[in-house]
Amino acid sequence: VTTIDVTLQGIDKAPIIRHRRSTRLRIVIVGGSDAGVAAALRARELDAEAEVELILADDFPNFSVCGIPFWLSGETPDWRGLAHRTLEDLSAAGLKLRPNTLVKGLDPARGEVTLSEGSQEPSIGYDRLVIATGAVPKRPQLPGFELPDVHVLRTMGDAFSLHRALDAGVGSVLIVGGGYIGVEMADALRRRGLEVVLVERGEQVLSTIDSELGATVADELAAHGVRCLTGTGVVAIERDDGYLKALLDPGGEIVAELALLVVGVQPQTSLARGIGAELGESGALKVDAQMRTGVAGVWAAGDATETYHQLLQRSLYIPLGSTAHKQGRIAGENAAGGHAEFAGTLGTQVVKVFDLAIAATGLREANALAEGFTPLTVQSVIEDHKAYYPGAHPLHIRIVGDRRTGQLLGGQIVGHISGQVAKRIDTLATAIYHRMRVEELSSLDLSYTPPLSAPWDPIQTAAQVWERARSTNCGSRAAGVEGR
Amino acid sequence: VTTIDVTLQGIDKAPIIRHRRSTRLRIVIVGGSDAGVAAALRARELDAEAEVELILADDFPNFSVCGIPFWLSGETPDWRGLAHRTLEDLSAAGLKLRPNTLVKGLDPARGEVTLSEGSQEPSIGYDRLVIATGAVPKRPQLPGFELPDVHVLRTMGDAFSLHRALDAGVGSVLIVGGGYIGVEMADALRRRGLEVVLVERGEQVLSTIDSELGATVADELAAHGVRCLTGTGVVAIERDDGYLKALLDPGGEIVAELALLVVGVQPQTSLARGIGAELGESGALKVDAQMRTGVAGVWAAGDATETYHQLLQRSLYIPLGSTAHKQGRIAGENAAGGHAEFAGTLGTQVVKVFDLAIAATGLREANALAEGFTPLTVQSVIEDHKAYYPGAHPLHIRIVGDRRTGQLLGGQIVGHISGQVAKRIDTLATAIYHRMRVEELSSLDLSYTPPLSAPWDPIQTAAQVWERARSTNCGSRAAGVEGR
């Protein structure tokens, strides 16, 4: 055993601390979901000698939280399929797993993680620590929201519990919350043939897209038999003769056999706060570009942390699986001695609802305005491939650009799932990453064959429509519509 | 009528010429396909007063040459559907069309286009001229290649002729040439139930992709009953008892009722050469970034011209529909008085063959080597979305990067048509446009939902595999395979 001075530079007030370490670096990761496993894998990839141990609360490391709706729908027949990697994969990668283990406290001065009672050992030592404790579903403190038939959905445990209830013959479900999990679950439950009512407090489902596109999504939900009540909140839930009765604001009630609360998540930060890690304004853990918490030797990643936004140039709470993987990879690299920096995100996301794909990246008009941009939003409706080839569907594309500078700020696309919506938004995300001007999109050499696109990709045509609207000084409602 | 001095700057040896012009600028465009129409529309968009006239050799302006195989297959029921825009659309956009008219000569000193005999007028005057004369199919000077049952495929006239022959009950077709039109026509003709043999002189079909991927394409063709003979040329075609007999090199023969020669195209440059426009090394018209020919007042665009390659930083002959639209738009803008510059292309292309999409952008190992790069090519096989959601198919992704600098140089993807192959190559094309390093691809915020992608998009996983191969100094055959 040797003693090595490890100096962590560049963090304000970070003391020079002395780690006891063997020749093998000991990296402990609290949390076994996407961020934690990504960190662990990256650390081992870069330092094959490192001892990397994951502490996880349950028995399901690296399960795809995003995949749960598809197991509940029946599309994914076996829940075991939801594992990004099996236990064997993780062991083969050299990771040590400590499942079903809760962490009681952290002691960065001693480099120790205290485990909850009943654990094999009372504590384990570390040289470097990654906090990847994720998020928990919000459960509003309202009457009846704790009833047993009121479910949340986050962990595999939540999924098993809901699955059991559905298998027991539930016929009707009230979904509270019209975010992406809410609409995915509406899809999933209709696929099982259940009666589904979705209640959303906001003016539309999917608050991540503009109202002009929200209507298209609402139509899709209605066409598949989902009853949507927007502008409506649930203020209490009561037991009523074997059913649940939800009392609505501004009035009315919904009766269903089961309720699913999917109104967002909140970061789990108590362990990190316990050692003095700072929270950002959003309430999630504050980290720097290297995913350092400010506590020496402690990194954080995933849904417990804030996410740097490339365009806003500050951090927000945008918990997404794709981001958790990226942040985890950076944290793991740096815990293993690297100096990687997280480039931030644009909040890029896509969701499939029945036959629609709904994708967005970057800013929308309202937040662009709030940030001091002079946004112009222009919507186009353009076929996803040449209309003469069978199976063309309209893409509804909204381009947000800065009227003054011409900079591309954001994009939203809604179209048929066959229309490459997700990977078209990726071109916009890549363009925004590089601070492209809307006009310059026409210079990109994008691929074309009639069954899959057009000589100008629809995002380029939409960019050209935006430029015309800009030059003719049209307002954001003067949507151009192009079909070429 | 006023007289205005027009000074064309920046072209070597371009004289200051004096155009007669009315208050309306008179722009004449020779050629009515993609480049010509794009130029005309852009000119009118920027100068609504301009008199824009298109001279076209046939009666089918702005028809989608790329769409012809889909009409021949029956997927596009009506050939009229192949028009990007109808005659009414073009008139409504303010364009004047002169169909079925051949140009005999050009006189840039007088600003005159001489029309062929039989035209309504012997000549028409112009202030600005755009040459968009396109390309013609190569027809090797070999015995029997001029027989009536030996077809080529480029114009609507060619398409009608082939369609009539097929409707007359042809049962077997020999396709000579395994480029993208060859394989698309193999698909089209099999869809009609015909017997199809494809003969390709090179070692594989689709010379735009590496041999490791060519095998996948060959399997797809074979699985759909296309007989492929690679490494085989046709040296002569003979009439044989109502059939055609093709004599093969290195031996053997193929008997079929009809032959289709699709062995590439050559630029139509004679008009431009007649006024002293220069050709590039490729034999196509040389143009500068503004699409100027070097002859004052004369621009050129589309398949008659060379294309600037962003990575090679020089011009090649890469005739593609998507490029023709871009070049035409630039030429039209500048003919109307603008100063737009063509950013060049990366040769990005995609072709659909049965259920496969095959896409490529940028450089391949061999041409990267020839350009002085130190390329490393790494292939990965990655599911196009999370395997637990139904319908996942493998993407075969090849990443070409510079081993020394890490710069992304090119990419190739082969996968199922449902796998967003075309728009995934677009992200790579956008990345190359911005001179990204392979490693930096992992910083892009790309969209994820289990039915459509993975938390790391497959192109990012492929980039990570490339980085690992680079750091372990693996050769290009040490292909990594990832399934996460």
Boltz contact constraints between the chains, C-beta under 6 A:
constraints:
  - contact:
      token1: [A, 66]
      token2: [B, 450]
      max_distance: 6.0
  - contact:
      token1: [A, 67]
      token2: [B, 388]
      max_distance: 6.0
  - contact:
      token1: [A, 67]
      token2: [B, 450]
      max_distance: 6.0
  - contact:
      token1: [A, 70]
      token2: [B, 389]
      max_distance: 6.0
  - contact:
      token1: [A, 75]
      token2: [B, 390]
      max_distance: 6.0
  - contact:
      token1: [A, 76]
      token2: [B, 388]
      max_distance: 6.0
  - contact:
      token1: [A, 81]
      token2: [B, 388]
      max_distance: 6.0
  - contact:
      token1: [A, 82]
      token2: [B, 388]
      max_distance: 6.0
  - contact:
      token1: [A, 321]
      token2: [B, 455]
      max_distance: 6.0
  - contact:
      token1: [A, 322]
      token2: [B, 448]
      max_distance: 6.0
  - contact:
      token1: [A, 322]
      token2: [B, 455]
      max_distance: 6.0
  - contact:
      token1: [A, 325]
      token2: [B, 455]
      max_distance: 6.0
  - contact:
      token1: [A, 325]
      token2: [B, 456]
      max_distance: 6.0
  - contact:
      token1: [A, 343]
      token2: [B, 443]
      max_distance: 6.0
  - contact:
      token1: [A, 345]
      token2: [B, 445]
      max_distance: 6.0
  - contact:
      token1: [A, 346]
      token2: [B, 445]
      max_distance: 6.0
  - contact:
      token1: [A, 348]
      token2: [B, 445]
      max_distance: 6.0
  - contact:
      token1: [A, 348]
      token2: [B, 447]
      max_distance: 6.0
  - contact:
      token1: [A, 349]
      token2: [B, 447]
      max_distance: 6.0
  - contact:
      token1: [A, 350]
      token2: [B, 447]
      max_distance: 6.0
  - contact:
      token1: [A, 350]
      token2: [B, 449]
      max_distance: 6.0
  - contact:
      token1: [A, 351]
      token2: [B, 449]
      max_distance: 6.0
  - contact:
      token1: [A, 352]
      token2: [B, 449]
      max_distance: 6.0
  - contact:
      token1: [A, 352]
      token2: [B, 451]
      max_distance: 6.0
  - contact:
      token1: [A, 359]
      token2: [B, 447]
      max_distance: 6.0
  - contact:
      token1: [A, 388]
      token2: [B, 67]
      max_distance: 6.0
  - contact:
      token1: [A, 388]
      token2: [B, 76]
      max_distance: 6.0
  - contact:
      token1: [A, 388]
      token2: [B, 81]
      max_distance: 6.0
  - contact:
      token1: [A, 388]
      token2: [B, 82]
      max_distance: 6.0
  - contact:
      token1: [A, 389]
      token2: [B, 70]
      max_distance: 6.0
  - contact:
      token1: [A, 390]
      token2: [B, 75]
      max_distance: 6.0
  - contact:
      token1: [A, 420]
      token2: [B, 420]
      max_distance: 6.0
  - contact:
      token1: [A, 420]
      token2: [B, 423]
      max_distance: 6.0
  - contact:
      token1: [A, 422]
      token2: [B, 447]
      max_distance: 6.0
  - contact:
      token1: [A, 422]
      token2: [B, 452]
      max_distance: 6.0
  - contact:
      token1: [A, 422]
      token2: [B, 453]
      max_distance: 6.0
  - contact:
      token1: [A, 423]
      token2: [B, 420]
      max_distance: 6.0
  - contact:
      token1: [A, 423]
      token2: [B, 423]
      max_distance: 6.0
  - contact:
      token1: [A, 423]
      token2: [B, 424]
      max_distance: 6.0
  - contact:
      token1: [A, 424]
      token2: [B, 423]
      max_distance: 6.0
  - contact:
      token1: [A, 425]
      token2: [B, 447]
      max_distance: 6.0
  - contact:
      token1: [A, 426]
      token2: [B, 427]
      max_distance: 6.0
  - contact:
      token1: [A, 426]
      token2: [B, 446]
      max_distance: 6.0
  - contact:
      token1: [A, 426]
      token2: [B, 447]
      max_distance: 6.0
  - contact:
      token1: [A, 427]
      token2: [B, 426]
      max_distance: 6.0
  - contact:
      token1: [A, 427]
      token2: [B, 427]
      max_distance: 6.0
  - contact:
      token1: [A, 427]
      token2: [B, 430]
      max_distance: 6.0
  - contact:
      token1: [A, 429]
      token2: [B, 445]
      max_distance: 6.0
  - contact:
      token1: [A, 430]
      token2: [B, 427]
      max_distance: 6.0
  - contact:
      token1: [A, 430]
      token2: [B, 430]
      max_distance: 6.0
  - contact:
      token1: [A, 430]
      token2: [B, 444]
      max_distance: 6.0
  - contact:
      token1: [A, 433]
      token2: [B, 444]
      max_distance: 6.0
  - contact:
      token1: [A, 434]
      token2: [B, 434]
      max_distance: 6.0
  - contact:
      token1: [A, 443]
      token2: [B, 343]
      max_distance: 6.0
  - contact:
      token1: [A, 444]
      token2: [B, 430]
      max_distance: 6.0
  - contact:
      token1: [A, 444]
      token2: [B, 433]
      max_distance: 6.0
  - contact:
      token1: [A, 445]
      token2: [B, 345]
      max_distance: 6.0
  - contact:
      token1: [A, 445]
      token2: [B, 346]
      max_distance: 6.0
  - contact:
      token1: [A, 445]
      token2: [B, 348]
      max_distance: 6.0
  - contact:
      token1: [A, 445]
      token2: [B, 429]
      max_distance: 6.0
  - contact:
      token1: [A, 446]
      token2: [B, 426]
      max_distance: 6.0
  - contact:
      token1: [A, 447]
      token2: [B, 348]
      max_distance: 6.0
  - contact:
      token1: [A, 447]
      token2: [B, 349]
      max_distance: 6.0
  - contact:
      token1: [A, 447]
      token2: [B, 350]
      max_distance: 6.0
  - contact:
      token1: [A, 447]
      token2: [B, 359]
      max_distance: 6.0
  - contact:
      token1: [A, 447]
      token2: [B, 422]
      max_distance: 6.0
  - contact:
      token1: [A, 447]
      token2: [B, 425]
      max_distance: 6.0
  - contact:
      token1: [A, 447]
      token2: [B, 426]
      max_distance: 6.0
  - contact:
      token1: [A, 448]
      token2: [B, 322]
      max_distance: 6.0
  - contact:
      token1: [A, 449]
      token2: [B, 350]
      max_distance: 6.0
  - contact:
      token1: [A, 449]
      token2: [B, 351]
      max_distance: 6.0
  - contact:
      token1: [A, 449]
      token2: [B, 352]
      max_distance: 6.0
  - contact:
      token1: [A, 450]
      token2: [B, 66]
      max_distance: 6.0
  - contact:
      token1: [A, 450]
      token2: [B, 67]
      max_distance: 6.0
  - contact:
      token1: [A, 451]
      token2: [B, 352]
      max_distance: 6.0
  - contact:
      token1: [A, 452]
      token2: [B, 422]
      max_distance: 6.0
  - contact:
      token1: [A, 453]
      token2: [B, 422]
      max_distance: 6.0
  - contact:
      token1: [A, 455]
      token2: [B, 321]
      max_distance: 6.0
  - contact:
      token1: [A, 455]
      token2: [B, 322]
      max_distance: 6.0
  - contact:
      token1: [A, 455]
      token2: [B, 325]
      max_distance: 6.0
  - contact:
      token1: [A, 456]
      token2: [B, 325]
      max_distance: 6.0
